[in-house]
Amino acid sequence: QVQLVESGGGLVQAGGSLTLACAASGRTISIGAKGWFRQAPGKEREFVGTISWSGSSILYADSVKGRFTISRDNVKHTMYLQMNSLKPEATAVYFCAAASRRLEPATSQEEYSYWGQGTQVTVSS
């Protein structure tokens, strides 16, 4: 089994920055691609970005492209989400996810076997 724990959430003003981290433990050798998703109040969980196992391929949702950056450190078993120029509509619970077999980036939630509990990000206007 794999456990994922997000950290770094909090309250930030619009235009500010925040960096989230997702630490993996357990059977980390089975982890392939990773992804970030978010769920705003009253809305469904949506894709934010995904990174391949090697880190060489990254995809972003159009809504965050150019402002958010995903990276991963496979030695530390940690993935990061650097969020810049934050907008109030980015307020949501952010979840990290890990695929157990797929190495390439995955935008669909169904591709992921493991999920963290989420961390709250609130952007004030």
Secondary structure, DSSP 8 states (H G I E B T S, - for coil): -EEEEEE--EEEETT--EEEEEEEEESGGG---EEEEEE-TTS--EEEEEE-SSSS-EEE-TTTTTTEEEEEETTTTEEEEEE-S--GGG-EEEEEEE-SS--S---SGGG--EE---EEEEEE-
